Amino acid sequence: MVVGGRDRLAEYDVGSRVPEMAGLTDCSGRIDALRRRAHATVGDAARRDARTAQDVGDYGDAVSAYADARDAYERALTYDGDRPDGESLRERLSSVHSEEAELATTPQSVAQAAYERADSRERPLPAARAYRVALDRYRELLGLSWGPTAFFVGDSDAIEERILDIVDGVVDARIAATRRALSAADTFEVRGATDPALSACAVAEAHLEAARDAVTELAPDREGVLDVYLGAVEDARERIESASEDETDGASGTVALPPPDDEEDVSAADERAADGVAAEDDTDEWTSLEPAGEDTLQEAGPDGLAASLEALDREACRRLVADTWQALGWETTVFGASSGKYDVMATVETPVDLRMAVWVVHDPEGALSPADIDRCAADQSPADVVSLVTTATVPEAVRERADDHGVKLLDRSDLTELLESEGVTHLLSSATPAKDN
């Protein structure tokens, strides 16, 4: 009987009809449609991730994300369904292929653009920093494009040659900056301003160490010229310290240095700096100013300095602050009054980069307000330190507010004392124009 039952089941082929009888055939179609949409959604998300990674320079992550997007779209096409339709999926897949081709050339394009920016910089310090960025980009490109199966476009021989060119650019720019710092040290030494002179030597040494970081691994043959300049810095420092200890005026000739590769431009800049002219209008490079009227100001004493300070207009006061910080070894950039932010950005690299945002409130007849402190404290994000220099009267409550907010406050007496103690009172006499009464 059992055998007969089996024969009858076989006759009616009940087993093959089970999915149909249970309605699972339609369910299977719905499942395919869901899978198609799910894979398409995964592909869209992976494609967005790839674009984001490419924009921020995470090129390896971008490659992986585009591969995930391509795989997801291809899987979506293997399932039946009308959402998204086949034409839309094929367009997305084609876009992924195009975007992958663009990605393959992106590191090379970014590196080339960085090099061109560095090569266009005329001033030593901005050039050195831009070359450093270009060096990082090309080293990254070399790693990404290495080997015959590399995804990214790039010729390793050409990249290595460009890296050596960039190292030369770093060295030449840092040497030019070193020469300017040494020129400033000589000028300060002649004036008997020992501390600013030693600060200039420290800046020169920092430039050389920054150059050494680039050449030690990549171009050790350039270390010799850095050693020559480092010896010149040490000689200048020893001479300045010795002159200070002997209580002499420390006057001396300019340090003899071999010219860098771009000797004509840099030598001309050094000569202009020594003559008291800002080379290439560099507000963020070392400059040297002649001490016009210095004797008169020193004889006038603190009261005379304060009176001269009060007579300045706002623009002249901002320039005085920038020149003072520059004389102390900082590199400064002055911003226009219409910028709505800090007046001076000062940077120094001994031994690490330090950025100071300096606000200037020039109001000899007024008083500093809590709002001035709040404004400085709220806008110090691009700097490590924020400072406020003012000629206004500072109420004790405002001084305490500055301390609470971490704002370094220099009032009128602090500024005149700084000018006197550092031997740079001549900067006050050269600050122009004067305020109209």
Secondary structure, 3 states (H helix, E strand, C coil): CHHHHHHHHHHHCHHHHHHHHHCHHHHHHHHHHHHHHHHHHHHHHHHHHHHHHHHCCCHHHHHHHHHHHHHHHHHHHCCCCCCCCHHHHHHHHHHHHHHHHHHHHHHHHHHHHHHHHHHHCCCHHHHHHHHHHHHHHHHHHHHHCCCCCCCCCCCHHHHHHHHHHHHHHHHHHHHHHHHHHHHHHHHHHHHCCHHHHHHHHHHHHHHHHHHHHHHHHHCHHHHHHHHHHHHHHHHHHHHHHHHHHCCCCCCCCCCCCCCCCCHHHHHHHHHHHHCCCCHHHCCCCCCCCCCCCHHHHHHHHHHHHHHHHHCECHHHHHHHHHHHHHHCCCEEEECCHHHCCCCEEEEECCCCCEEEEEEEECCCCCECCHHHHHHHHHCCCCCCEEEEEECCECCHHHHHHHHHCCEEEECHHHHHHHHHHCCCCHHHHHCCCECCC
